[in-house]
């Protein structure tokens, strides 16, 4: 039997690493109910669904029947980026995707989350792309990260991995990352903003970045600052509340096993990954080849979480006294 799924309804074509950092901390908490067994003997898991290129690996695993073979009936529930935490606390879903930075920030606010497994890191994927690139106008004097100091850079979301990636590469180059003026600009407006001199550079997600590069009007001399700063740290993870994870260990174990298999399958079948983006995200078939995605990795360890924690603290996004222990098991 095919697992029950709801169709994904999303507005944007692509998203970058920072888009899932938006959190809601006002959702009402509730007691997690036990998973319901479906009529076919599978255990139903309500899994949140948000458009993000690398998350297609999980959806592909559902389509391939991997979760079903591991005893799970995955019910996909449309979730907005603002409800990635609130959806768990309210009981709307049993598990939700989020970014590694997003989970750390939530834990720092005292929200009892646990990481069930990983989907990707901030490193480049099988085709050498991460899904985001810092672009400048062709012929720009910006050639190194240090050249960004004193300049204006557009990102699609402030207080995100995008912002901290830009500031971080400037610091790594011996400059002062705080000396970069970073403003919020939609992906669709970044190319025009550069050519109109409203910004000097832009950190753009695919397929927008790849399509702009094809015009010859732009260059990418710095690559992806997010990759350079966050590296092998977890980019997208699957989370649950600690209560759900502790109350349902068998379900969580089955999910982790299925997630391992799904990520491994997606990693070795890039064409299927992109087909899943078309099916689930509505990515146009004629541009899906221009959508890069980062390295897929289902394992999440404390080292990667610690690295994210340190970066967030250095940027003042996380209080030094915040306790983020216990996210991984």
URURQUI-V957402 format. One line per field, one symbol per residue. ss: DSSP state (H for helix, E for strand, L for the rest). psi: psi as a letter, one per 40 degrees, with the letter a starting at -180 (. if undefined). burial: # if it has 9 or more other ideal C-beta (glycine too) atoms within 8 Angstrom, else .. Layout:
# URURQUI-V957402
ss = ???
psi = ???
burial = ???
This chain:
# URURQUI-V957402
ss = LLLLLLLLLLLLLLLLLLHHHLLLLLLLLLLLLLLLELLLLLEEEEEEELLLHHHHHHHHHHHLLHHHHLLEEEEEEELLHHHLLHHHHLLLLLEEEEEHHHHHHHHHLLLLEEEEEEEEEEEELLLLLLLEEEEEELLLLLLLHHHHLLLEEEELLLLLHHHHHHHHHHHHLLLLHHHLEEEELLHHHHHHHHHLLLLLEEEEELLHHHHHHHLLLEELLLLLHHHHHHLLLEEEEEEEEHHHHHHLHHHHHHHHHHHHHHHHHHHHLHHHHHHHHHHHHLLLLLLHHHLLLEEELLLLLHHHHHHHHHHHHHLLLLLLLLLLLLLLL
psi = hhihiiihhididiiadedeehiheeihiihhiiihhideeihhhhhihihhddeddddddddeeddddeehhhhhhhhideeddddddeedidiiiiidddddddddeehgiihdiidiaeiiadeeieeiihiiiheiehdiddeeheihhhiehifiddddddddddddeeahdeehhhihhideeddddddefdidihhiiiedddddddeeeiigeebhddddddbeihdhihiiiddddddfdddddddddddddddddddegdddddddddddeehhdeedeehiiahhhehhidddddddddddddeeehidehheiedi.
burial = ..##.#.#....#############.#....#..#..#...#####################..####.#.########.#.###########################.#.#############...#########..#.#..#####.#######..##############.#.#..#.##.#.#..##.##....###############....##############.#############..#..##.##############.#..#######.##.#...##.#########.#...##.###.###.#..#...#.#..##.
